[in-house]
Amino acid sequence: MQVHQDINNLPVFKNAAITIGTFDGVHTGHLQIINQLKKEALINNGESVIITFDPHPRMVIHSKNGEQKRIHLLNTLSEKIELLAKQNIDHLVVVPFTEEFSNQSAEEYISKFLVSNFHPQTIIIGYDHRFGKNRSGDYKMLENFQEEFDYQVKEIPAQVLDHITISSTRIRTALNSGEITVAKDCLGYDYFFEGTVIEGNQLGRTLGYPTANLEIKDPNKLIPADGIYAVEVNIGQINPTNKLFIPGSFHHGMMSIGIRPTIGDNKRMIEVNIFDFNEDIYGRILRVYVKHFLRKEEKFNNLEELKKQIAIDEINSKKLLNG
């Protein structure tokens, strides 16, 4: 898959079949659109092209006082690129979504954006797709311009769109309530996120369970609910050229997300204890695959009680991860 992030330097696409969307999560519902796109490209001996936006349009359209609105996304841009690359799409075009872009008329969106840049043979879009200033453009408008610009519009079935909406909502709700199995079923893969290992207060080491404290770079990335989890982790690095994650070594572990009420800490932290591991990984990038929810965060009477519970969490995590 070729990734294009310069709208002014796109190749000439061959008989392009295009679709437009945020594709946040690249979950099982999205795969139905992607399969339809690939099928259409194959029929016309053309190329499949997904158009997405960065930042998320809602962050720009609903911004206040010049500041982008924070929303919780299932994927960062680099994660989305990685997941879409696995679907054998020919091209992914990442369009910078700005206030200026959002203010172009619907007619300009069709002629100066879609047609001029992509010369599509087929546009695959949902009946509820809106575009242009004040969301004035719709599926019917695209149909009306078919003859003038020599493309075909094909509709994504309503049940597919409903499935996507329902799945996205279920995934976010599930992750926010610790229902990891539900999230995985809808996503089609284990939910994951990445963070940089930073120095903590060494409490885990004092308790006999040293942890990697993670700092999440993207403030819009959805982090699961507070609690204790069984996880798989990959100690990797970020490719400086394309910003994609380069995998390293895989390990089992357990993770705590929360404010650590036993020690009276009100700062939300993400801590990962990697089993049978004792290396210095400060500054490294850790990708965490969330496998199982163990329990909610609890306040214990003292550190000894907390240590006993962590020992139980380790046993339960290993059983689940090795089972």
TASULHU-V358691 format. One record per residue. RES is the residue in three letters. SS is DSSP state (helix for helix, strand for strand, loop for the rest). OMEGA is omega as a letter, one per 20 degrees, with the letter a starting at -180 (999 if undefined). Layout:
# TASULHU-V358691
RES/SS/OMEGA
RES/SS/OMEGA
This chain:
# TASULHU-V358691
MET/loop/r
GLN/strand/r
VAL/strand/a
HIS/strand/r
GLN/loop/r
ASP/loop/a
ILE/loop/a
ASN/loop/a
ASN/loop/a
LEU/loop/r
PRO/loop/r
VAL/loop/a
PHE/loop/a
LYS/loop/r
ASN/loop/a
ALA/loop/r
ALA/strand/a
ILE/strand/r
THR/strand/a
ILE/strand/r
GLY/loop/r
THR/loop/r
PHE/loop/r
ASP/loop/a
GLY/loop/a
VAL/loop/a
HIS/loop/a
THR/helix/r
GLY/helix/r
HIS/helix/a
LEU/helix/r
GLN/helix/r
ILE/helix/a
ILE/helix/r
ASN/helix/r
GLN/helix/r
LEU/helix/a
LYS/helix/r
LYS/helix/a
GLU/helix/r
ALA/helix/a
LEU/helix/a
ILE/helix/a
ASN/loop/a
ASN/loop/a
GLY/loop/a
GLU/loop/r
SER/strand/a
VAL/strand/r
ILE/strand/r
ILE/strand/r
THR/strand/a
PHE/strand/r
ASP/strand/j
PRO/loop/r
HIS/loop/a
PRO/helix/a
ARG/helix/r
MET/helix/a
VAL/helix/a
ILE/helix/a
HIS/loop/a
SER/loop/r
LYS/strand/r
ASN/loop/r
GLY/loop/r
GLU/strand/r
GLN/loop/r
LYS/loop/r
ARG/loop/r
ILE/loop/a
HIS/loop/a
LEU/strand/r
LEU/loop/a
ASN/loop/r
THR/loop/r
LEU/helix/a
SER/helix/r
GLU/helix/r
LYS/helix/r
ILE/helix/a
GLU/helix/a
LEU/helix/r
LEU/helix/r
ALA/helix/r
LYS/loop/a
GLN/loop/r
ASN/loop/r
ILE/loop/r
ASP/loop/a
HIS/strand/r
LEU/strand/r
VAL/strand/r
VAL/strand/a
VAL/strand/r
PRO/strand/a
PHE/loop/a
THR/loop/r
GLU/helix/r
GLU/helix/r
PHE/helix/a
SER/helix/a
ASN/loop/r
GLN/loop/a
SER/loop/r
ALA/helix/r
GLU/helix/r
GLU/helix/r
TYR/helix/a
ILE/helix/a
SER/helix/a
LYS/helix/r
PHE/helix/a
LEU/helix/a
VAL/helix/a
SER/helix/a
ASN/helix/a
PHE/helix/a
HIS/loop/a
PRO/loop/r
GLN/loop/a
THR/strand/r
ILE/strand/r
ILE/strand/a
ILE/strand/r
GLY/strand/r
TYR/loop/a
ASP/loop/a
HIS/loop/r
ARG/loop/a
PHE/strand/r
GLY/loop/a
LYS/helix/a
ASN/helix/r
ARG/helix/a
SER/loop/r
GLY/strand/a
ASP/loop/a
TYR/helix/a
LYS/helix/r
MET/helix/r
LEU/helix/r
GLU/helix/a
ASN/helix/a
PHE/loop/a
GLN/helix/a
GLU/helix/a
GLU/helix/a
PHE/helix/r
ASP/loop/r
TYR/loop/r
GLN/strand/r
VAL/strand/r
LYS/strand/a
GLU/strand/r
ILE/strand/a
PRO/loop/a
ALA/helix/a
GLN/helix/r
VAL/helix/r
LEU/helix/r
ASP/helix/r
HIS/helix/r
ILE/helix/a
THR/helix/a
ILE/helix/a
SER/helix/a
SER/helix/r
THR/helix/a
ARG/helix/a
ILE/helix/a
ARG/helix/r
THR/helix/a
ALA/helix/a
LEU/helix/r
ASN/loop/r
SER/loop/r
GLY/loop/r
GLU/loop/a
ILE/helix/a
THR/helix/r
VAL/helix/r
ALA/helix/a
LYS/helix/r
ASP/helix/a
CYS/helix/a
LEU/helix/a
GLY/loop/r
TYR/loop/r
ASP/loop/r
TYR/loop/a
PHE/strand/r
PHE/strand/a
GLU/strand/r
GLY/strand/r
THR/strand/r
VAL/strand/a
ILE/strand/r
GLU/loop/r
GLY/loop/a
ASN/loop/r
GLN/loop/a
LEU/helix/a
GLY/helix/r
ARG/helix/r
THR/helix/a
LEU/loop/a
GLY/loop/r
TYR/loop/a
PRO/loop/a
THR/loop/r
ALA/strand/r
ASN/strand/a
LEU/strand/r
GLU/strand/a
ILE/loop/a
LYS/loop/a
ASP/loop/a
PRO/loop/a
ASN/loop/r
LYS/strand/a
LEU/loop/r
ILE/loop/a
PRO/loop/a
ALA/loop/r
ASP/loop/r
GLY/strand/a
ILE/strand/a
TYR/strand/r
ALA/strand/a
VAL/strand/r
GLU/strand/a
VAL/strand/r
ASN/strand/a
ILE/strand/a
GLY/strand/r
GLN/strand/r
ILE/strand/r
ASN/loop/a
PRO/loop/a
THR/loop/a
ASN/loop/r
LYS/loop/r
LEU/loop/a
PHE/strand/r
ILE/strand/a
PRO/strand/r
GLY/strand/a
SER/strand/r
PHE/strand/r
HIS/strand/r
HIS/strand/r
GLY/strand/r
MET/strand/a
MET/strand/r
SER/strand/r
ILE/strand/r
GLY/strand/a
ILE/loop/r
ARG/loop/a
PRO/helix/a
THR/helix/a
ILE/helix/r
GLY/loop/a
ASP/loop/a
ASN/loop/r
LYS/loop/r
ARG/loop/a
MET/strand/r
ILE/strand/a
GLU/strand/a
VAL/strand/r
ASN/strand/a
ILE/strand/a
PHE/loop/r
ASP/loop/a
PHE/loop/a
ASN/loop/r
GLU/loop/r
ASP/loop/a
ILE/loop/r
TYR/loop/r
GLY/loop/r
ARG/loop/r
ILE/strand/r
LEU/strand/r
ARG/strand/a
VAL/strand/r
TYR/strand/a
VAL/strand/a
LYS/strand/a
HIS/strand/r
PHE/strand/a
LEU/strand/a
ARG/strand/r
LYS/loop/r
GLU/loop/a
GLU/loop/r
LYS/loop/a
PHE/loop/a
ASN/loop/a
ASN/loop/a
LEU/helix/r
GLU/helix/r
GLU/helix/r
LEU/helix/a
LYS/helix/r
LYS/helix/a
GLN/helix/r
ILE/helix/r
ALA/helix/r
ILE/helix/r
ASP/helix/r
GLU/helix/r
ILE/helix/a
ASN/helix/r
SER/helix/a
LYS/helix/r
LYS/helix/a
LEU/helix/a
LEU/helix/a
ASN/helix/a
GLY/loop/999
